[in-house]
Amino acid sequence: MPALPLTYGGGVLMRCYLLKDGHILAVEFLASGSDQELIEQAHGHFERRAAERFEGFEVWDAARRVYTWPEQPAK
């Protein structure tokens, strides 16, 4: 079953999943914007929560993964 978009007030909420050991430990909701704006917002959340020692994050727009940090090497 595909992931359904989360909505709030008529807009779709994009998500930033904060990761450690390959698991989602926290989620931050992002304001809509271009992919680059979403990535910048996610980096900001990651940096503000540095004390929690997350290892990376993923940005999702509904069922579309927009970005993964750190970037995975090409296979």
C-alpha positions as CSV (number, residue, x, y, z in Angstrom):
1,M,0.0,0.0,0.0
2,P,1.6,3.4,-1.0
3,A,2.1,6.0,1.7
4,L,-0.7,8.6,1.8
5,P,0.2,12.2,2.0
6,L,-0.3,13.9,5.3
7,T,-2.3,17.0,5.1
8,Y,-2.9,19.9,7.4
9,G,-5.2,22.9,6.6
10,G,-5.5,21.8,3.0
11,G,-1.7,21.6,2.3
12,V,0.5,18.5,2.1
13,L,3.1,18.1,4.8
14,M,6.5,17.1,3.7
15,R,8.5,15.1,6.2
16,C,12.1,15.0,7.4
17,Y,12.9,11.6,9.1
18,L,15.9,11.8,11.4
19,L,17.8,8.6,11.4
20,K,20.2,6.6,13.6
21,D,21.4,3.0,12.9
22,G,19.1,2.9,9.9
23,H,16.0,3.6,11.9
24,I,13.7,6.6,12.1
25,L,14.0,8.1,15.6
26,A,12.2,11.4,15.0
27,V,10.2,13.3,12.4
28,E,10.0,17.0,11.6
29,F,7.3,18.4,9.3
30,L,8.5,20.8,6.6
31,A,6.7,23.7,4.9
32,S,6.0,23.1,1.3
33,G,8.5,24.5,-1.2
34,S,10.8,23.4,-3.9
35,D,13.0,20.4,-3.4
36,Q,16.0,22.6,-2.6
37,E,14.0,24.5,0.0
38,L,12.9,21.3,1.6
39,I,16.4,20.1,1.8
40,E,17.6,23.3,3.3
41,Q,14.8,23.1,6.0
42,A,15.8,19.5,6.7
43,H,19.5,20.4,7.2
44,G,18.3,23.1,9.6
45,H,16.3,20.7,11.7
46,F,19.2,18.2,11.7
47,E,21.7,20.9,12.8
48,R,19.3,22.2,15.5
49,R,18.9,18.7,17.0
50,A,22.7,17.9,16.8
51,A,22.8,17.1,20.5
52,E,20.5,14.1,19.8
53,R,23.3,12.6,17.6
54,F,21.3,11.6,14.6
55,E,23.4,10.0,11.8
56,G,21.4,11.3,8.9
57,F,18.0,12.2,7.5
58,E,15.6,11.7,4.6
59,V,13.2,14.2,3.1
60,W,9.9,12.8,1.8
61,D,7.2,14.5,-0.2
62,A,4.2,12.0,0.1
63,A,5.6,8.7,-1.3
64,R,8.5,10.4,-3.1
65,R,11.9,10.4,-1.4
66,V,13.4,13.8,-2.2
67,Y,16.8,13.5,-0.6
68,T,19.0,11.4,1.7
69,W,21.8,12.7,3.8
70,P,24.5,11.6,3.9
71,E,24.2,10.9,0.3
72,Q,24.5,7.2,-0.6
73,P,27.2,6.2,-3.0
74,A,26.0,5.3,-6.5
75,K,25.8,1.5,-7.0
